[in-house]
Amino acid sequence: MGAEHSCLLFYSSSRWLSLGNSLLRVYDLRNEIHSYLHDDEHCFTDKFIDADFLIQLPLDRFEKLNVLSKSLQSNNTNTLQLSDKVSGFTKKVILWKGSVSKGDYKWFPSLDMFLRDNEIALKEELRTVFVLYLSQLYFYLQKYFPEDEVEPIKWVRVPFNAEIPQHFNNEEAEQLIDISSDSTLKVQFQSLLLLEFWCQTQEEYSVISKIVLRVLSLFATSYLCEAGFSAVEVIKSKYRAKIHLEKEMRVAI
């Protein structure tokens, strides 16, 4: 029928990221799905020509969540970096909520285009539901990613202008002051990655370095676990069932 796609995507509940892509593919193939269901006399046939149903498909919302989730899934990340991304997304939710409340849907291009192409306006009750969804999303982002939990370790990222944390003992406080006054370290800080910088301070400022490396070595996301499971599936096939994985996993991940 001239559609860009030739098949639907399979949604796996164990791979949440597939949900957003599956919804988008369903929307793109809505005419083809309608024709198929019509021929099969399925009870959901009319859903794919129902404007209210199509409007409520959370295409843009899941796409934005997908973008955020993908940005969190990579190597060499730490809690501070990922906290910044979640914080930025949380602030965007406030922006989107304000626009939707005013009837402006520019931040949700699929919805905006559908309304324009069909020359219809979003019903007030649907807009209320949309605003409520964004309010709840903001609430749960604040609940599960509170900024005050990251505040005590923000000095790790910029140690030269940071105040001495109240929980530091005398030796820790003195070493942080020494680091903040070290001009050579300030120059190195501009050209090195955060982890590389703190690794270089281990010999001279061992106490502070241990604290920092403990923070930076935390598993900020489940990415490495998921990558590890995928690597195991590839490496330890039925033809190599007796292989020991330790060395191979180090290379794979």
CNS distance restraints for C-alpha pairs under 8 A (distance, minus, plus):
assign (resid   1 and name CA) (resid  32 and name CA) 7.20 0.50 0.50
assign (resid   3 and name CA) (resid  28 and name CA) 7.86 0.50 0.50
assign (resid   3 and name CA) (resid  29 and name CA) 6.90 0.50 0.50
assign (resid   3 and name CA) (resid  32 and name CA) 7.93 0.50 0.50
assign (resid   4 and name CA) (resid  28 and name CA) 7.97 0.50 0.50
assign (resid   5 and name CA) (resid  25 and name CA) 7.66 0.50 0.50
assign (resid   5 and name CA) (resid  28 and name CA) 7.77 0.50 0.50
assign (resid   5 and name CA) (resid  29 and name CA) 7.27 0.50 0.50
assign (resid   8 and name CA) (resid  22 and name CA) 7.05 0.50 0.50
assign (resid   8 and name CA) (resid  25 and name CA) 6.12 0.50 0.50
assign (resid   8 and name CA) (resid  26 and name CA) 6.65 0.50 0.50
assign (resid   8 and name CA) (resid  29 and name CA) 7.92 0.50 0.50
assign (resid   9 and name CA) (resid  21 and name CA) 7.39 0.50 0.50
assign (resid   9 and name CA) (resid  22 and name CA) 5.20 0.50 0.50
assign (resid   9 and name CA) (resid  25 and name CA) 6.78 0.50 0.50
assign (resid  10 and name CA) (resid  18 and name CA) 7.71 0.50 0.50
assign (resid  10 and name CA) (resid  22 and name CA) 6.79 0.50 0.50
assign (resid  11 and name CA) (resid  15 and name CA) 7.80 0.50 0.50
assign (resid  11 and name CA) (resid  18 and name CA) 5.61 0.50 0.50
assign (resid  11 and name CA) (resid  19 and name CA) 5.73 0.50 0.50
assign (resid  11 and name CA) (resid  22 and name CA) 6.17 0.50 0.50
assign (resid  12 and name CA) (resid  16 and name CA) 6.95 0.50 0.50
assign (resid  12 and name CA) (resid  18 and name CA) 6.61 0.50 0.50
assign (resid  12 and name CA) (resid  19 and name CA) 7.52 0.50 0.50
assign (resid  13 and name CA) (resid  19 and name CA) 7.97 0.50 0.50
assign (resid  15 and name CA) (resid  19 and name CA) 7.89 0.50 0.50
assign (resid  17 and name CA) (resid  21 and name CA) 7.34 0.50 0.50
assign (resid  17 and name CA) (resid  66 and name CA) 6.02 0.50 0.50
assign (resid  17 and name CA) (resid  69 and name CA) 7.77 0.50 0.50
assign (resid  18 and name CA) (resid  22 and name CA) 6.04 0.50 0.50
assign (resid  19 and name CA) (resid  23 and name CA) 6.24 0.50 0.50
assign (resid  19 and name CA) (resid  62 and name CA) 7.68 0.50 0.50
assign (resid  20 and name CA) (resid  24 and name CA) 6.37 0.50 0.50
assign (resid  20 and name CA) (resid  59 and name CA) 6.73 0.50 0.50
assign (resid  20 and name CA) (resid  62 and name CA) 4.96 0.50 0.50
assign (resid  20 and name CA) (resid  63 and name CA) 5.63 0.50 0.50
assign (resid  20 and name CA) (resid  66 and name CA) 6.63 0.50 0.50
assign (resid  21 and name CA) (resid  25 and name CA) 6.21 0.50 0.50
assign (resid  21 and name CA) (resid  63 and name CA) 7.57 0.50 0.50
assign (resid  22 and name CA) (resid  26 and name CA) 6.18 0.50 0.50
assign (resid  23 and name CA) (resid  27 and name CA) 6.23 0.50 0.50
assign (resid  23 and name CA) (resid  57 and name CA) 7.47 0.50 0.50
assign (resid  23 and name CA) (resid  58 and name CA) 7.73 0.50 0.50
assign (resid  23 and name CA) (resid  59 and name CA) 6.18 0.50 0.50
assign (resid  24 and name CA) (resid  28 and name CA) 6.20 0.50 0.50
assign (resid  24 and name CA) (resid  59 and name CA) 5.90 0.50 0.50
assign (resid  25 and name CA) (resid  29 and name CA) 6.16 0.50 0.50
assign (resid  26 and name CA) (resid  30 and name CA) 5.83 0.50 0.50
assign (resid  26 and name CA) (resid  33 and name CA) 7.83 0.50 0.50
assign (resid  27 and name CA) (resid  54 and name CA) 7.64 0.50 0.50
assign (resid  29 and name CA) (resid  33 and name CA) 6.04 0.50 0.50
assign (resid  30 and name CA) (resid  34 and name CA) 6.00 0.50 0.50
assign (resid  30 and name CA) (resid  48 and name CA) 5.72 0.50 0.50
assign (resid  30 and name CA) (resid  49 and name CA) 7.89 0.50 0.50
assign (resid  31 and name CA) (resid  35 and name CA) 6.29 0.50 0.50
assign (resid  31 and name CA) (resid  48 and name CA) 7.05 0.50 0.50
assign (resid  31 and name CA) (resid  49 and name CA) 7.80 0.50 0.50
assign (resid  32 and name CA) (resid  36 and name CA) 6.21 0.50 0.50
assign (resid  33 and name CA) (resid  37 and name CA) 6.07 0.50 0.50
assign (resid  33 and name CA) (resid  48 and name CA) 7.36 0.50 0.50
assign (resid  34 and name CA) (resid  38 and name CA) 5.90 0.50 0.50
assign (resid  34 and name CA) (resid  45 and name CA) 5.52 0.50 0.50
assign (resid  34 and name CA) (resid  46 and name CA) 7.25 0.50 0.50
assign (resid  34 and name CA) (resid  47 and name CA) 8.00 0.50 0.50
assign (resid  34 and name CA) (resid  48 and name CA) 5.59 0.50 0.50
assign (resid  34 and name CA) (resid  49 and name CA) 7.31 0.50 0.50
assign (resid  35 and name CA) (resid  39 and name CA) 6.24 0.50 0.50
assign (resid  35 and name CA) (resid  45 and name CA) 7.93 0.50 0.50
assign (resid  36 and name CA) (resid  40 and name CA) 6.33 0.50 0.50
assign (resid  37 and name CA) (resid  41 and name CA) 5.87 0.50 0.50
assign (resid  37 and name CA) (resid  42 and name CA) 5.15 0.50 0.50
assign (resid  37 and name CA) (resid  44 and name CA) 7.15 0.50 0.50
assign (resid  37 and name CA) (resid  45 and name CA) 5.15 0.50 0.50
assign (resid  38 and name CA) (resid  42 and name CA) 6.29 0.50 0.50
assign (resid  38 and name CA) (resid  45 and name CA) 5.51 0.50 0.50
assign (resid  41 and name CA) (resid  45 and name CA) 7.14 0.50 0.50
assign (resid  44 and name CA) (resid  48 and name CA) 7.59 0.50 0.50
assign (resid  45 and name CA) (resid  49 and name CA) 7.91 0.50 0.50
assign (resid  46 and name CA) (resid  50 and name CA) 6.16 0.50 0.50
assign (resid  47 and name CA) (resid  53 and name CA) 6.12 0.50 0.50
assign (resid  47 and name CA) (resid  54 and name CA) 7.69 0.50 0.50
assign (resid  48 and name CA) (resid  53 and name CA) 7.31 0.50 0.50
assign (resid  48 and name CA) (resid  54 and name CA) 6.83 0.50 0.50
assign (resid  49 and name CA) (resid  54 and name CA) 7.64 0.50 0.50
assign (resid  50 and name CA) (resid  54 and name CA) 6.34 0.50 0.50
assign (resid  51 and name CA) (resid  55 and name CA) 5.96 0.50 0.50
assign (resid  52 and name CA) (resid  56 and name CA) 6.30 0.50 0.50
assign (resid  53 and name CA) (resid  57 and name CA) 6.68 0.50 0.50
assign (resid  55 and name CA) (resid 111 and name CA) 6.42 0.50 0.50
assign (resid  55 and name CA) (resid 114 and name CA) 7.67 0.50 0.50
assign (resid  56 and name CA) (resid 126 and name CA) 7.93 0.50 0.50
assign (resid  58 and name CA) (resid  62 and name CA) 6.07 0.50 0.50
assign (resid  59 and name CA) (resid  63 and name CA) 6.15 0.50 0.50
assign (resid  59 and name CA) (resid 110 and name CA) 6.99 0.50 0.50
assign (resid  59 and name CA) (resid 111 and name CA) 7.94 0.50 0.50
assign (resid  60 and name CA) (resid  64 and name CA) 6.17 0.50 0.50
assign (resid  60 and name CA) (resid 108 and name CA) 5.40 0.50 0.50
assign (resid  60 and name CA) (resid 109 and name CA) 7.00 0.50 0.50
assign (resid  60 and name CA) (resid 110 and name CA) 6.32 0.50 0.50
assign (resid  60 and name CA) (resid 111 and name CA) 7.35 0.50 0.50
assign (resid  61 and name CA) (resid  65 and name CA) 6.33 0.50 0.50
assign (resid  61 and name CA) (resid 108 and name CA) 7.55 0.50 0.50
assign (resid  62 and name CA) (resid  66 and name CA) 5.92 0.50 0.50
assign (resid  63 and name CA) (resid  67 and name CA) 6.22 0.50 0.50
assign (resid  64 and name CA) (resid  68 and name CA) 6.31 0.50 0.50
assign (resid  65 and name CA) (resid  69 and name CA) 6.03 0.50 0.50
assign (resid  66 and name CA) (resid  70 and name CA) 5.99 0.50 0.50
assign (resid  67 and name CA) (resid  71 and name CA) 6.19 0.50 0.50
assign (resid  68 and name CA) (resid  72 and name CA) 6.55 0.50 0.50
assign (resid  68 and name CA) (resid  85 and name CA) 7.52 0.50 0.50
assign (resid  68 and name CA) (resid  86 and name CA) 7.59 0.50 0.50
assign (resid  68 and name CA) (resid  89 and name CA) 7.40 0.50 0.50
assign (resid  69 and name CA) (resid  73 and name CA) 6.58 0.50 0.50
assign (resid  70 and name CA) (resid  74 and name CA) 7.90 0.50 0.50
assign (resid  71 and name CA) (resid  85 and name CA) 7.97 0.50 0.50
assign (resid  72 and name CA) (resid  77 and name CA) 7.95 0.50 0.50
assign (resid  72 and name CA) (resid  82 and name CA) 6.17 0.50 0.50
assign (resid  72 and name CA) (resid  85 and name CA) 7.80 0.50 0.50
assign (resid  72 and name CA) (resid 221 and name CA) 7.27 0.50 0.50
assign (resid  73 and name CA) (resid 221 and name CA) 7.16 0.50 0.50
assign (resid  73 and name CA) (resid 223 and name CA) 5.39 0.50 0.50
assign (resid  74 and name CA) (resid 223 and name CA) 6.66 0.50 0.50
assign (resid  75 and name CA) (resid 223 and name CA) 7.89 0.50 0.50
assign (resid  75 and name CA) (resid 224 and name CA) 7.60 0.50 0.50
assign (resid  77 and name CA) (resid  81 and name CA) 6.51 0.50 0.50
assign (resid  77 and name CA) (resid  82 and name CA) 7.13 0.50 0.50
assign (resid  77 and name CA) (resid 220 and name CA) 7.27 0.50 0.50
assign (resid  78 and name CA) (resid  82 and name CA) 6.39 0.50 0.50
assign (resid  78 and name CA) (resid 216 and name CA) 5.51 0.50 0.50
assign (resid  78 and name CA) (resid 217 and name CA) 7.26 0.50 0.50
assign (resid  78 and name CA) (resid 218 and name CA) 7.01 0.50 0.50
assign (resid  78 and name CA) (resid 219 and name CA) 7.45 0.50 0.50
assign (resid  78 and name CA) (resid 220 and name CA) 5.72 0.50 0.50
assign (resid  79 and name CA) (resid  83 and name CA) 5.90 0.50 0.50
assign (resid  79 and name CA) (resid 215 and name CA) 7.68 0.50 0.50
assign (resid  79 and name CA) (resid 216 and name CA) 6.99 0.50 0.50
assign (resid  79 and name CA) (resid 218 and name CA) 7.24 0.50 0.50
assign (resid  79 and name CA) (resid 219 and name CA) 7.89 0.50 0.50
assign (resid  79 and name CA) (resid 220 and name CA) 5.12 0.50 0.50
assign (resid  80 and name CA) (resid  84 and name CA) 6.37 0.50 0.50
assign (resid  80 and name CA) (resid 150 and name CA) 7.12 0.50 0.50
assign (resid  80 and name CA) (resid 154 and name CA) 7.25 0.50 0.50
assign (resid  80 and name CA) (resid 157 and name CA) 7.71 0.50 0.50
assign (resid  81 and name CA) (resid  85 and name CA) 6.68 0.50 0.50
assign (resid  82 and name CA) (resid  86 and name CA) 6.31 0.50 0.50
assign (resid  82 and name CA) (resid 220 and name CA) 7.45 0.50 0.50
assign (resid  83 and name CA) (resid  87 and name CA) 5.99 0.50 0.50
assign (resid  83 and name CA) (resid 145 and name CA) 7.58 0.50 0.50
assign (resid  83 and name CA) (resid 147 and name CA) 7.74 0.50 0.50
assign (resid  83 and name CA) (resid 150 and name CA) 7.50 0.50 0.50
assign (resid  84 and name CA) (resid  88 and name CA) 6.09 0.50 0.50
assign (resid  85 and name CA) (resid  89 and name CA) 6.23 0.50 0.50
assign (resid  86 and name CA) (resid  90 and name CA) 6.12 0.50 0.50
assign (resid  86 and name CA) (resid 141 and name CA) 7.90 0.50 0.50
assign (resid  86 and name CA) (resid 145 and name CA) 7.52 0.50 0.50
assign (resid  87 and name CA) (resid  91 and name CA) 6.40 0.50 0.50
assign (resid  87 and name CA) (resid 147 and name CA) 7.62 0.50 0.50
assign (resid  88 and name CA) (resid  92 and name CA) 6.36 0.50 0.50
assign (resid  89 and name CA) (resid  93 and name CA) 6.39 0.50 0.50
assign (resid  90 and name CA) (resid  94 and name CA) 6.88 0.50 0.50
assign (resid  90 and name CA) (resid 138 and name CA) 6.13 0.50 0.50
assign (resid  90 and name CA) (resid 141 and name CA) 6.61 0.50 0.50
assign (resid  90 and name CA) (resid 142 and name CA) 7.71 0.50 0.50
assign (resid  91 and name CA) (resid  95 and name CA) 6.64 0.50 0.50
assign (resid  92 and name CA) (resid  96 and name CA) 6.15 0.50 0.50
assign (resid  93 and name CA) (resid  97 and name CA) 6.03 0.50 0.50
assign (resid  93 and name CA) (resid 134 and name CA) 6.49 0.50 0.50
assign (resid  93 and name CA) (resid 137 and name CA) 7.71 0.50 0.50
assign (resid  93 and name CA) (resid 138 and name CA) 6.36 0.50 0.50
assign (resid  94 and name CA) (resid  98 and name CA) 6.28 0.50 0.50
assign (resid  94 and name CA) (resid 134 and name CA) 7.85 0.50 0.50
assign (resid  94 and name CA) (resid 138 and name CA) 7.34 0.50 0.50
assign (resid  95 and name CA) (resid  99 and name CA) 6.42 0.50 0.50
assign (resid  96 and name CA) (resid 100 and name CA) 6.16 0.50 0.50
assign (resid  96 and name CA) (resid 107 and name CA) 6.50 0.50 0.50
assign (resid  96 and name CA) (resid 134 and name CA) 7.81 0.50 0.50
assign (resid  97 and name CA) (resid 101 and name CA) 6.11 0.50 0.50
assign (resid  97 and name CA) (resid 131 and name CA) 5.82 0.50 0.50
assign (resid  97 and name CA) (resid 134 and name CA) 5.98 0.50 0.50
assign (resid  97 and name CA) (resid 135 and name CA) 7.29 0.50 0.50
assign (resid  98 and name CA) (resid 102 and name CA) 6.59 0.50 0.50
assign (resid  99 and name CA) (resid 103 and name CA) 6.45 0.50 0.50
assign (resid  99 and name CA) (resid 104 and name CA) 4.99 0.50 0.50
assign (resid  99 and name CA) (resid 105 and name CA) 6.60 0.50 0.50
assign (resid  99 and name CA) (resid 107 and name CA) 8.00 0.50 0.50
assign (resid 100 and name CA) (resid 104 and name CA) 5.15 0.50 0.50
assign (resid 100 and name CA) (resid 105 and name CA) 5.73 0.50 0.50
assign (resid 100 and name CA) (resid 127 and name CA) 7.16 0.50 0.50
assign (resid 100 and name CA) (resid 130 and name CA) 7.65 0.50 0.50
assign (resid 100 and name CA) (resid 131 and name CA) 6.66 0.50 0.50
assign (resid 101 and name CA) (resid 127 and name CA) 7.34 0.50 0.50
assign (resid 101 and name CA) (resid 128 and name CA) 7.91 0.50 0.50
assign (resid 101 and name CA) (resid 131 and name CA) 6.55 0.50 0.50
assign (resid 103 and name CA) (resid 127 and name CA) 7.85 0.50 0.50
assign (resid 105 and name CA) (resid 109 and name CA) 7.17 0.50 0.50
assign (resid 105 and name CA) (resid 111 and name CA) 7.11 0.50 0.50
assign (resid 105 and name CA) (resid 112 and name CA) 5.44 0.50 0.50
assign (resid 106 and name CA) (resid 112 and name CA) 6.18 0.50 0.50
assign (resid 108 and name CA) (resid 112 and name CA) 6.08 0.50 0.50
assign (resid 109 and name CA) (resid 113 and name CA) 5.89 0.50 0.50
assign (resid 110 and name CA) (resid 114 and name CA) 6.15 0.50 0.50
assign (resid 111 and name CA) (resid 115 and name CA) 6.24 0.50 0.50
assign (resid 112 and name CA) (resid 116 and name CA) 6.23 0.50 0.50
assign (resid 113 and name CA) (resid 117 and name CA) 5.89 0.50 0.50
assign (resid 114 and name CA) (resid 118 and name CA) 6.09 0.50 0.50
assign (resid 115 and name CA) (resid 119 and name CA) 5.69 0.50 0.50
assign (resid 115 and name CA) (resid 120 and name CA) 5.22 0.50 0.50
assign (resid 115 and name CA) (resid 121 and name CA) 6.25 0.50 0.50
assign (resid 115 and name CA) (resid 122 and name CA) 7.33 0.50 0.50
assign (resid 116 and name CA) (resid 120 and name CA) 6.70 0.50 0.50
assign (resid 122 and name CA) (resid 126 and name CA) 6.61 0.50 0.50
assign (resid 122 and name CA) (resid 127 and name CA) 6.44 0.50 0.50
assign (resid 123 and name CA) (resid 127 and name CA) 6.26 0.50 0.50
assign (resid 124 and name CA) (resid 128 and name CA) 6.17 0.50 0.50
assign (resid 125 and name CA) (resid 129 and name CA) 6.32 0.50 0.50
assign (resid 126 and name CA) (resid 130 and name CA) 6.13 0.50 0.50
assign (resid 127 and name CA) (resid 131 and name CA) 6.17 0.50 0.50
assign (resid 128 and name CA) (resid 132 and name CA) 6.11 0.50 0.50
assign (resid 129 and name CA) (resid 133 and name CA) 6.12 0.50 0.50
assign (resid 130 and name CA) (resid 134 and name CA) 6.43 0.50 0.50
assign (resid 131 and name CA) (resid 135 and name CA) 6.18 0.50 0.50
assign (resid 132 and name CA) (resid 136 and name CA) 6.18 0.50 0.50
assign (resid 133 and name CA) (resid 137 and name CA) 6.12 0.50 0.50
assign (resid 134 and name CA) (resid 138 and name CA) 6.15 0.50 0.50
assign (resid 135 and name CA) (resid 139 and name CA) 6.22 0.50 0.50
assign (resid 136 and name CA) (resid 140 and name CA) 6.20 0.50 0.50
assign (resid 137 and name CA) (resid 141 and name CA) 6.14 0.50 0.50
assign (resid 138 and name CA) (resid 142 and name CA) 6.22 0.50 0.50
assign (resid 139 and name CA) (resid 143 and name CA) 6.13 0.50 0.50
assign (resid 140 and name CA) (resid 144 and name CA) 5.97 0.50 0.50
assign (resid 141 and name CA) (resid 145 and name CA) 5.61 0.50 0.50
assign (resid 141 and name CA) (resid 146 and name CA) 7.63 0.50 0.50
assign (resid 142 and name CA) (resid 146 and name CA) 5.15 0.50 0.50
assign (resid 142 and name CA) (resid 147 and name CA) 7.70 0.50 0.50
assign (resid 146 and name CA) (resid 150 and name CA) 7.67 0.50 0.50
assign (resid 147 and name CA) (resid 151 and name CA) 6.44 0.50 0.50
assign (resid 148 and name CA) (resid 152 and name CA) 7.54 0.50 0.50
assign (resid 150 and name CA) (resid 154 and name CA) 6.46 0.50 0.50
assign (resid 152 and name CA) (resid 165 and name CA) 6.92 0.50 0.50
assign (resid 153 and name CA) (resid 215 and name CA) 7.94 0.50 0.50
assign (resid 154 and name CA) (resid 158 and name CA) 7.23 0.50 0.50
assign (resid 155 and name CA) (resid 159 and name CA) 4.95 0.50 0.50
assign (resid 155 and name CA) (resid 161 and name CA) 7.98 0.50 0.50
assign (resid 155 and name CA) (resid 162 and name CA) 5.28 0.50 0.50
assign (resid 155 and name CA) (resid 163 and name CA) 7.55 0.50 0.50
assign (resid 156 and name CA) (resid 212 and name CA) 6.32 0.50 0.50
assign (resid 157 and name CA) (resid 194 and name CA) 7.03 0.50 0.50
assign (resid 158 and name CA) (resid 162 and name CA) 6.67 0.50 0.50
assign (resid 159 and name CA) (resid 176 and name CA) 7.24 0.50 0.50
assign (resid 159 and name CA) (resid 179 and name CA) 7.31 0.50 0.50
assign (resid 159 and name CA) (resid 180 and name CA) 6.03 0.50 0.50
assign (resid 160 and name CA) (resid 179 and name CA) 6.95 0.50 0.50
assign (resid 160 and name CA) (resid 180 and name CA) 3.98 0.50 0.50
assign (resid 160 and name CA) (resid 181 and name CA) 7.16 0.50 0.50
assign (resid 160 and name CA) (resid 186 and name CA) 7.58 0.50 0.50
assign (resid 161 and name CA) (resid 180 and name CA) 6.85 0.50 0.50
assign (resid 164 and name CA) (resid 168 and name CA) 7.23 0.50 0.50
assign (resid 164 and name CA) (resid 173 and name CA) 6.17 0.50 0.50
assign (resid 164 and name CA) (resid 176 and name CA) 7.43 0.50 0.50
assign (resid 165 and name CA) (resid 173 and name CA) 7.84 0.50 0.50
assign (resid 168 and name CA) (resid 172 and name CA) 5.64 0.50 0.50
assign (resid 168 and name CA) (resid 173 and name CA) 5.77 0.50 0.50
assign (resid 169 and name CA) (resid 173 and name CA) 6.15 0.50 0.50
assign (resid 170 and name CA) (resid 174 and name CA) 6.18 0.50 0.50
assign (resid 171 and name CA) (resid 175 and name CA) 6.22 0.50 0.50
assign (resid 171 and name CA) (resid 207 and name CA) 7.73 0.50 0.50
assign (resid 172 and name CA) (resid 176 and name CA) 6.25 0.50 0.50
assign (resid 172 and name CA) (resid 207 and name CA) 6.38 0.50 0.50
assign (resid 172 and name CA) (resid 208 and name CA) 6.02 0.50 0.50
assign (resid 173 and name CA) (resid 177 and name CA) 6.32 0.50 0.50
assign (resid 174 and name CA) (resid 178 and name CA) 6.22 0.50 0.50
assign (resid 175 and name CA) (resid 179 and name CA) 6.18 0.50 0.50
assign (resid 175 and name CA) (resid 205 and name CA) 6.29 0.50 0.50
assign (resid 175 and name CA) (resid 207 and name CA) 7.55 0.50 0.50
assign (resid 175 and name CA) (resid 208 and name CA) 6.60 0.50 0.50
assign (resid 176 and name CA) (resid 180 and name CA) 6.18 0.50 0.50
assign (resid 176 and name CA) (resid 208 and name CA) 6.84 0.50 0.50
assign (resid 177 and name CA) (resid 181 and name CA) 6.30 0.50 0.50
assign (resid 178 and name CA) (resid 182 and name CA) 6.25 0.50 0.50
assign (resid 179 and name CA) (resid 185 and name CA) 7.20 0.50 0.50
assign (resid 179 and name CA) (resid 205 and name CA) 7.88 0.50 0.50
assign (resid 180 and name CA) (resid 186 and name CA) 7.89 0.50 0.50
assign (resid 182 and name CA) (resid 186 and name CA) 6.52 0.50 0.50
assign (resid 183 and name CA) (resid 187 and name CA) 6.51 0.50 0.50
assign (resid 184 and name CA) (resid 188 and name CA) 6.38 0.50 0.50
assign (resid 185 and name CA) (resid 189 and name CA) 5.88 0.50 0.50
assign (resid 186 and name CA) (resid 190 and name CA) 6.80 0.50 0.50
assign (resid 187 and name CA) (resid 191 and name CA) 7.31 0.50 0.50
assign (resid 188 and name CA) (resid 192 and name CA) 6.19 0.50 0.50
assign (resid 188 and name CA) (resid 197 and name CA) 7.16 0.50 0.50
assign (resid 189 and name CA) (resid 193 and name CA) 7.64 0.50 0.50
assign (resid 189 and name CA) (resid 194 and name CA) 7.56 0.50 0.50
assign (resid 189 and name CA) (resid 197 and name CA) 6.13 0.50 0.50
assign (resid 192 and name CA) (resid 196 and name CA) 5.98 0.50 0.50
assign (resid 192 and name CA) (resid 197 and name CA) 5.66 0.50 0.50
assign (resid 193 and name CA) (resid 197 and name CA) 6.09 0.50 0.50
assign (resid 194 and name CA) (resid 198 and name CA) 6.43 0.50 0.50
assign (resid 195 and name CA) (resid 199 and name CA) 6.15 0.50 0.50
assign (resid 195 and name CA) (resid 213 and name CA) 7.60 0.50 0.50
assign (resid 195 and name CA) (resid 216 and name CA) 7.17 0.50 0.50
assign (resid 196 and name CA) (resid 200 and name CA) 6.40 0.50 0.50
assign (resid 197 and name CA) (resid 201 and name CA) 6.85 0.50 0.50
assign (resid 198 and name CA) (resid 202 and name CA) 6.78 0.50 0.50
assign (resid 198 and name CA) (resid 209 and name CA) 6.05 0.50 0.50
assign (resid 198 and name CA) (resid 212 and name CA) 7.22 0.50 0.50
assign (resid 198 and name CA) (resid 213 and name CA) 7.31 0.50 0.50
assign (resid 199 and name CA) (resid 209 and name CA) 7.14 0.50 0.50
assign (resid 199 and name CA) (resid 213 and name CA) 7.80 0.50 0.50
assign (resid 201 and name CA) (resid 205 and name CA) 5.46 0.50 0.50
assign (resid 201 and name CA) (resid 206 and name CA) 6.94 0.50 0.50
assign (resid 201 and name CA) (resid 209 and name CA) 6.38 0.50 0.50
assign (resid 202 and name CA) (resid 206 and name CA) 4.55 0.50 0.50
assign (resid 202 and name CA) (resid 207 and name CA) 7.92 0.50 0.50
assign (resid 202 and name CA) (resid 209 and name CA) 5.30 0.50 0.50
assign (resid 202 and name CA) (resid 210 and name CA) 7.47 0.50 0.50
assign (resid 205 and name CA) (resid 209 and name CA) 6.11 0.50 0.50
assign (resid 206 and name CA) (resid 210 and name CA) 6.12 0.50 0.50
assign (resid 207 and name CA) (resid 211 and name CA) 6.75 0.50 0.50
assign (resid 208 and name CA) (resid 212 and name CA) 6.27 0.50 0.50
assign (resid 209 and name CA) (resid 213 and name CA) 5.95 0.50 0.50
assign (resid 210 and name CA) (resid 214 and name CA) 6.08 0.50 0.50
assign (resid 211 and name CA) (resid 215 and name CA) 6.52 0.50 0.50
assign (resid 212 and name CA) (resid 216 and name CA) 6.20 0.50 0.50
assign (resid 213 and name CA) (resid 217 and name CA) 5.79 0.50 0.50
assign (resid 214 and name CA) (resid 218 and name CA) 6.70 0.50 0.50
assign (resid 222 and name CA) (resid 226 and name CA) 6.25 0.50 0.50
assign (resid 223 and name CA) (resid 227 and name CA) 6.00 0.50 0.50
assign (resid 224 and name CA) (resid 228 and name CA) 5.86 0.50 0.50
assign (resid 224 and name CA) (resid 253 and name CA) 7.29 0.50 0.50
assign (resid 225 and name CA) (resid 229 and name CA) 6.30 0.50 0.50
assign (resid 226 and name CA) (resid 230 and name CA) 6.30 0.50 0.50
assign (resid 227 and name CA) (resid 231 and name CA) 6.13 0.50 0.50
assign (resid 227 and name CA) (resid 253 and name CA) 6.85 0.50 0.50
assign (resid 228 and name CA) (resid 232 and name CA) 6.18 0.50 0.50
assign (resid 228 and name CA) (resid 249 and name CA) 7.13 0.50 0.50
assign (resid 228 and name CA) (resid 252 and name CA) 7.91 0.50 0.50
assign (resid 228 and name CA) (resid 253 and name CA) 6.54 0.50 0.50
assign (resid 229 and name CA) (resid 233 and name CA) 6.29 0.50 0.50
assign (resid 230 and name CA) (resid 234 and name CA) 6.50 0.50 0.50
assign (resid 231 and name CA) (resid 235 and name CA) 6.00 0.50 0.50
assign (resid 231 and name CA) (resid 249 and name CA) 7.05 0.50 0.50
assign (resid 231 and name CA) (resid 252 and name CA) 6.43 0.50 0.50
assign (resid 231 and name CA) (resid 253 and name CA) 7.57 0.50 0.50
assign (resid 232 and name CA) (resid 236 and name CA) 5.56 0.50 0.50
assign (resid 232 and name CA) (resid 245 and name CA) 7.59 0.50 0.50
assign (resid 232 and name CA) (resid 249 and name CA) 7.51 0.50 0.50
assign (resid 233 and name CA) (resid 237 and name CA) 6.51 0.50 0.50
assign (resid 235 and name CA) (resid 240 and name CA) 7.54 0.50 0.50
assign (resid 235 and name CA) (resid 245 and name CA) 7.90 0.50 0.50
assign (resid 235 and name CA) (resid 248 and name CA) 7.78 0.50 0.50
assign (resid 236 and name CA) (resid 240 and name CA) 5.41 0.50 0.50
assign (resid 236 and name CA) (resid 241 and name CA) 5.56 0.50 0.50
assign (resid 236 and name CA) (resid 242 and name CA) 7.86 0.50 0.50
assign (resid 236 and name CA) (resid 243 and name CA) 6.68 0.50 0.50
assign (resid 236 and name CA) (resid 245 and name CA) 7.76 0.50 0.50
assign (resid 237 and name CA) (resid 241 and name CA) 5.90 0.50 0.50
assign (resid 244 and name CA) (resid 248 and name CA) 7.86 0.50 0.50
assign (resid 245 and name CA) (resid 249 and name CA) 5.71 0.50 0.50
assign (resid 246 and name CA) (resid 250 and name CA) 6.57 0.50 0.50
assign (resid 247 and name CA) (resid 251 and name CA) 6.71 0.50 0.50
assign (resid 248 and name CA) (resid 252 and name CA) 6.12 0.50 0.50
assign (resid 249 and name CA) (resid 253 and name CA) 5.94 0.50 0.50
